Amino acid sequence: MAKQILVLSQCWHPENGVHQRRWTWLTRILVDAGYEVTVITPPPHYQRKMDLKTWWQERRFFSAADDQVGRSGERIIRSGFIPAGNSLTFRVLNQATVALGAIWVILKRPGSLRGYRPDLVIGTVPALPTAAATWFTAVRFRAPYIIDLRDAWPDLLEESSNWNKSTGRRSIREKIFTKGPLQLLSALTRKVVNLALKNSAGISVTSSYLAEDLQTRRELQTNGHTPPVTTVRNVFPAETNFVKDGKPRSRNGRLNVLYAGTFGRAQNLENALKAAELAKAQGVDVSLRLVGAGVTRAALTDSVARRGLNVSLESRQPAEDLAPFYDWADTALVHLTDWVALEKAVPSKTYELMAARVHISGVVSGEAAELIRDRGAGDVVTPENPQALADLWVALARDPARLVTSGMGPEWVAREREHVARRRLLSLIDNAIG
């Protein structure tokens, strides 16, 4: 009889973000290896455009009794939730209710889940409350569990005072919560996440830097031993087969720069706008296209208008429609702010651009910077240094040959996807089930 794996997730296909694409790919690996995968997740709502009236009329506070079949052959049980906006306060509320919705399904086991008992539970984090829900579920079923820790949590909690730096405003809630409640919530969350990690049968992460760090943390050790930590990178298949032709273009004092991704707190794209302004002062016209969505969009829109730059803010595009954007770009921006925790993060866009041989302008540090340099995928400058980024763009515009990447990036990404990630994931699963 096939082994049963239960996955708890904040979101799932048909939503089309990094997490969903990662887990569509990982689920296919598991199903192809003979596992039966069941997923408990809320209905699509990641864009958070569902208003409370619609939520109430469609009774989305209840879980669905009927299951669905997912893109990779998994069974999907949709759980209840409360929708939320972009503010941190309401995102926490949303994530907490999603976790509670999953727990309700576990306790009631409606519909096709009657009599169900998994051999392994996997919780994907963030959202952080999922870690607690995963631990509870594993105890309920007396099954081992794995935490898929996709970012450097709980380390990012240390940057909570800077989370709204790039949104251009501090809400009244933030001003109140930072006087004590936020610190208390962060400390409690850190303790819960660390306990969930410590008692797990294994941890999967997306960065080798983070894996190495977790393996040395005393708070995760039991009798001097840490749960197995495995790096499964975000090298999921791209939705487009685009590959740059490798021919240098004459730029004549111009440079086309693309950013396609999240306009988020961890990116702080205001730095890129300052760099474009500084490059313009040096005689290079940077045509910057920012394609995506996120909480800093309004602040970026205001800054572009104020600076009078050649910058286009465009709506988020489906991953399969990005080929024309990659073809237009001379270089693509991979951008993070200077938080220490982000040194152990690698934006998934890094791998996609590497495979497509699109030159990367990396505003990153730590592992992401190392990968871009070592694979000959582009150039790197330190975060929050707009002058360094402006100087790079000026140099690229004046020497277009630098925009042609000739490293082994595509071959390395293909090997990681087709062999390394699969082997590591299945080994982690097999060891956890025993």
C-alpha positions in Angstrom: 0.0 0.0 0.0 1.3 3.5 -0.9 2.6 5.7 1.9 0.4 8.6 2.7 1.8 12.2 2.9 -0.3 15.1 4.3 0.8 18.6 3.4 -0.5 21.7 5.2 -0.1 24.9 3.2 -1.2 28.5 3.3 -1.9 28.5 -0.5 -1.8 26.2 -3.5 -2.4 25.9 -7.2 -4.2 27.5 -9.2 -2.6 30.5 -7.4 0.6 31.2 -9.3 3.4 32.3 -6.9 6.8 31.0 -6.1 5.4 28.8 -3.3 2.7 27.2 -5.4 5.1 26.5 -8.3 7.6 25.0 -5.9 5.0 22.7 -4.4 3.4 21.7 -7.7 6.9 20.5 -8.7 7.7 18.8 -5.4 4.3 17.1 -5.3 5.0 15.7 -8.8 8.3 14.2 -7.5 6.5 12.6 -4.6 3.6 11.2 -6.7 6.0 9.8 -9.3 7.9 8.1 -6.5 4.8 6.3 -5.4 3.5 8.4 -2.5 -0.1 9.5 -2.2 -0.3 13.2 -1.4 -3.2 14.9 0.3 -3.2 18.7 0.8 -5.2 20.8 3.3 -5.2 24.4 2.1 -7.7 27.3 1.8 -9.4 28.3 -1.5 -7.4 30.6 -3.8 -7.1 34.0 -2.1 -3.4 34.9 -2.0 -4.0 38.1 -3.9 -6.4 39.0 -1.0 -8.9 40.7 -3.2 -11.9 38.8 -1.7 -14.1 41.2 0.3 -15.8 40.1 3.5 -19.3 40.1 1.8 -18.2 37.7 -0.8 -16.4 35.6 1.8 -19.6 35.4 3.9 -22.0 34.7 1.0 -19.8 31.9 -0.3 -19.4 30.4 3.2 -15.6 30.3 2.9 -15.3 30.2 6.7 -16.2 26.5 6.4 -14.1 23.8 4.8 -15.3 22.0 1.7 -16.5 18.4 2.2 -15.6 17.4 -1.3 -12.0 17.0 -2.4 -10.3 18.1 -5.6 -7.6 16.6 -7.8 -4.6 18.8 -8.1 -2.3 19.5 -11.0 0.3 16.9 -9.9 -2.2 14.2 -9.0 -2.6 15.2 -5.3 -5.9 15.3 -3.4 -6.8 18.8 -2.2 -9.1 19.5 0.8 -10.1 23.2 0.9 -10.2 24.6 4.5 -11.8 27.7 5.9 -10.2 31.1 6.4 -10.7 34.8 6.9 -9.5 37.1 4.1 -7.1 39.9 4.8 -5.5 42.9 3.2 -1.9 43.8 2.8 -1.3 45.2 6.3 0.9 43.1 8.6 -1.8 42.9 11.2 -4.4 41.5 8.9 -1.9 39.1 7.3 -1.2 37.7 10.7 -5.0 37.3 11.2 -5.3 35.6 7.9 -2.5 33.2 8.5 -3.8 32.3 12.0 -7.3 31.5 10.7 -5.8 29.4 7.9 -3.9 27.4 10.5 -7.1 27.0 12.6 -9.1 26.0 9.5 -6.6 23.2 8.8 -6.8 22.1 12.5 -10.6 22.0 12.2 -10.3 19.7 9.2 -7.9 17.5 11.0 -10.2 17.2 14.0 -13.5 16.6 12.0 -12.0 14.7 9.1 -15.0 15.4 6.8 -15.9 13.7 3.6 -13.1 11.7 2.0 -10.9 12.2 5.0 -12.9 9.8 7.2 -10.6 7.2 8.5 -7.6 8.9 7.0 -4.2 8.5 8.7 -1.0 9.9 7.1 2.5 8.3 7.4 4.1 11.7 7.3 2.9 15.4 7.7 4.7 18.3 5.9 4.1 21.9 6.9 5.3 24.7 4.6 6.5 27.9 6.3 5.9 30.8 6.2 3.0 31.3 7.2 4.4 30.9 10.7 1.2 29.6 12.3 1.4 26.6 10.0 4.4 25.3 12.0 2.2 25.0 15.1 -0.6 23.5 13.0 1.8 20.9 11.6 3.1 19.9 15.1 -0.5 19.5 16.3 -1.5 17.5 13.3 1.5 15.2 13.7 0.6 14.6 17.4 -3.0 14.0 16.5 -2.1 11.3 14.0 1.0 10.0 15.9 3.0 10.6 12.7 6.4 12.2 12.1 6.5 15.6 10.4 8.8 17.8 8.3 8.9 21.6 8.2 9.6 23.1 4.7 11.2 26.3 5.9 11.3 28.4 2.7 12.8 31.6 4.1 15.1 32.4 7.0 12.5 32.3 9.7 12.4 32.9 12.6 15.5 35.2 11.9 13.4 37.6 9.8 11.5 38.5 13.0 14.6 40.4 14.1 13.9 42.9 11.3 10.4 43.6 12.4 11.2 47.2 13.2 12.2 47.7 9.5 9.3 45.8 7.9 7.4 49.0 6.9 10.5 51.1 6.0 9.8 50.7 2.2 6.0 51.2 2.3 6.4 54.9 2.9 4.2 55.0 6.0 3.7 53.7 9.5 0.1 52.8 10.4 -1.4 53.6 13.7 -1.5 49.9 14.5 2.3 49.6 13.9 3.0 52.6 16.1 1.0 51.0 18.9 2.2 47.4 18.4 5.9 48.4 18.3 5.7 49.7 21.9 5.6 46.1 23.2 3.0 43.8 21.7 5.1 43.2 18.5 8.1 42.3 20.6 6.0 39.9 22.7 4.4 38.3 19.6 7.8 38.0 17.9 9.3 36.3 20.9 6.4 33.9 21.2 6.5 33.1 17.5 10.2 32.5 17.6 9.7 30.0 20.5 6.9 28.2 18.7 8.8 27.9 15.4 12.0 26.7 17.1 10.1 24.1 19.1 8.4 22.9 15.8 11.8 22.7 14.1 13.5 21.0 17.1 10.8 18.2 17.3 10.6 17.6 13.6 11.8 14.5 11.8 13.5 16.8 9.3 13.8 20.3 7.8 14.0 21.3 4.2 15.3 24.8 3.3 16.0 26.6 0.0 19.5 27.9 1.0 22.7 26.0 1.9 23.7 29.0 4.1 20.5 28.6 6.1 21.0 24.8 6.3 24.5 25.2 7.7 23.3 27.8 10.2 20.4 25.7 11.5 22.6 22.7 12.0 24.7 24.6 14.5 21.8 26.1 16.6 21.8 24.9 20.1 18.1 25.8 20.5 17.2 23.2 17.9 19.3 20.4 19.4 18.3 17.4 21.5 21.2 15.7 23.2 23.5 17.5 20.9 21.8 16.5 17.7 19.8 18.7 15.3 17.0 17.2 13.1 18.3 16.5 9.5 18.4 19.6 7.4 18.3 19.3 3.6 18.7 22.0 1.0 16.0 21.7 -1.8 16.5 24.8 -3.9 13.7 26.7 -5.7 14.8 25.3 -9.1 11.2 24.4 -10.1 10.7 24.3 -13.9 10.2 27.7 -15.6 6.9 28.4 -17.3 8.7 29.7 -20.4 11.5 28.1 -22.4 13.1 31.4 -23.3 16.9 31.5 -23.6 18.8 34.7 -24.5 20.4 34.6 -27.9 23.8 35.7 -26.5 24.4 38.5 -28.9 25.5 41.9 -27.5 23.4 44.9 -28.4 24.6 48.4 -29.0 23.1 50.5 -26.3 24.2 54.1 -27.1 23.9 55.3 -23.6 20.8 53.4 -22.8 20.1 50.3 -20.7 16.9 48.3 -20.4 16.5 46.9 -16.9 13.7 44.5 -15.9 12.5 43.7 -12.4 9.8 41.0 -12.4 8.8 40.0 -8.9 7.4 41.1 -5.6 7.2 44.8 -4.6 7.8 43.9 -1.0 9.3 45.0 2.2 12.3 42.7 1.8 13.1 44.1 -1.7 13.0 47.9 -1.0 13.0 48.8 -4.7 13.3 52.5 -3.8 17.1 51.8 -3.9 16.8 50.9 -7.6 15.0 54.2 -8.3 17.8 56.2 -6.7 20.3 54.2 -8.8 18.5 55.0 -12.0 18.5 58.7 -11.0 22.2 58.6 -10.3 22.9 56.8 -13.6 20.9 59.5 -15.5 23.2 62.1 -13.9 26.2 60.2 -15.5 24.6 60.3 -18.9 23.0 56.9 -19.1 19.3 56.6 -19.6 18.1 53.6 -17.6 14.7 52.3 -18.9 13.4 50.5 -15.8 10.4 48.2 -16.0 9.0 47.1 -12.6 6.6 44.2 -13.2 4.7 42.7 -10.3 2.6 43.5 -7.2 3.1 44.1 -3.5 2.7 46.4 -0.5 5.2 49.0 -1.7 3.6 49.7 -5.1 2.0 52.9 -3.9 5.2 54.3 -2.4 7.1 53.4 -5.6 4.5 55.1 -7.8 4.8 58.3 -5.8 8.6 58.1 -6.0 8.7 57.6 -9.7 6.4 60.6 -10.3 8.5 62.7 -7.9 11.9 61.8 -9.6 10.7 62.1 -13.2 12.4 58.8 -14.2 12.0 56.6 -17.2 10.3 53.9 -15.1 7.3 51.8 -15.9 5.3 50.1 -13.1 3.4 47.3 -14.7 0.9 44.7 -13.3 2.0 41.3 -12.3 2.3 38.9 -15.3 1.7 35.1 -15.5 5.0 33.3 -15.4 4.4 31.8 -18.8 4.1 35.3 -20.3 7.5 36.7 -19.3 9.5 35.7 -22.4 8.9 39.0 -24.2 10.0 40.9 -21.0 13.2 38.8 -20.8 13.9 39.5 -24.5 13.5 43.2 -24.0 15.8 43.4 -21.0 19.5 43.9 -21.3 19.8 42.9 -17.6 17.3 41.7 -15.0 17.3 43.0 -11.4 17.5 40.6 -8.5 17.0 42.9 -5.5 17.0 42.5 -1.7 17.5 45.0 1.1 20.3 44.7 3.7 18.7 42.6 6.4 21.2 40.1 7.9 18.7 37.3 7.6 18.5 37.8 3.8 22.1 36.7 3.4 20.7 33.2 3.8 18.0 33.7 1.1 18.2 33.1 -2.6 15.3 34.7 -4.6 13.9 32.0 -6.9 14.1 34.4 -9.8 17.9 34.0 -9.7 17.6 30.4 -11.0 15.1 31.3 -13.7 17.2 34.1 -15.0 20.3 32.0 -14.8 18.7 29.2 -16.9 17.5 31.8 -19.4 20.9 33.3 -19.7 19.5 36.8 -18.9 22.3 38.9 -17.3 21.6 39.5 -13.7 22.1 42.8 -11.9 22.3 41.4 -8.4 21.7 43.7 -5.4 22.2 40.9 -2.9 24.7 39.5 -0.4 25.5 36.2 1.1 24.6 33.0 -0.9 22.7 34.7 -3.7 25.7 36.9 -4.5 28.0 33.9 -4.4 25.8 31.9 -6.8 25.6 34.7 -9.3 29.3 35.3 -9.3 30.4 31.7 -9.3 28.0 30.7 -12.1 29.0 33.6 -14.3 25.4 34.8 -14.4 25.9 38.5 -14.0 27.3 41.2 -11.7 26.7 41.9 -8.0 26.7 45.0 -5.8 25.9 45.4 -2.1 22.3 46.2 -1.0 21.3 49.7 -0.1 24.1 51.2 -2.1 22.4 53.1 -5.0 25.7 54.6 -6.2 27.3 51.2 -6.6 24.2 50.0 -8.6 24.2 53.2 -10.7 28.0 52.7 -11.5 27.3 49.1 -12.5 24.5 50.1 -14.9 26.6 52.9 -16.4 29.5 50.4 -17.0 27.1 47.9 -18.6 25.7 50.5 -20.9 29.1 51.5 -22.1 30.4 47.9 -22.4 27.5 45.8 -23.8 29.8 42.7 -24.1 29.5 42.3 -20.3 25.8 41.7 -20.7 26.4 38.3 -22.4 26.6 35.5 -19.9 28.7 32.5 -20.8 28.9 30.6 -17.4 27.6 27.2 -16.7 24.4 28.5 -15.0 21.8 26.8 -17.2 23.5 23.4 -16.9 23.9 23.8 -13.1 20.2 24.7 -12.7 19.1 21.7 -14.8 21.2 19.3 -12.7 19.9 20.8 -9.5 16.3 20.4 -10.7 16.5 17.0 -12.3 18.9 15.2 -10.0 20.0 16.9 -6.8 16.7 18.3 -5.6 14.8 15.0 -6.3 17.4 12.9 -4.5 17.6 15.1 -1.5 13.8 15.4 -1.1 13.1 11.7 -1.4 16.0 10.9 1.0 14.6 13.3 3.6 11.1 11.8 3.2 12.3 8.2 3.4 14.4 8.9 6.5 11.5 10.7 8.2 9.0 7.8 7.6 11.6 5.2 8.5 
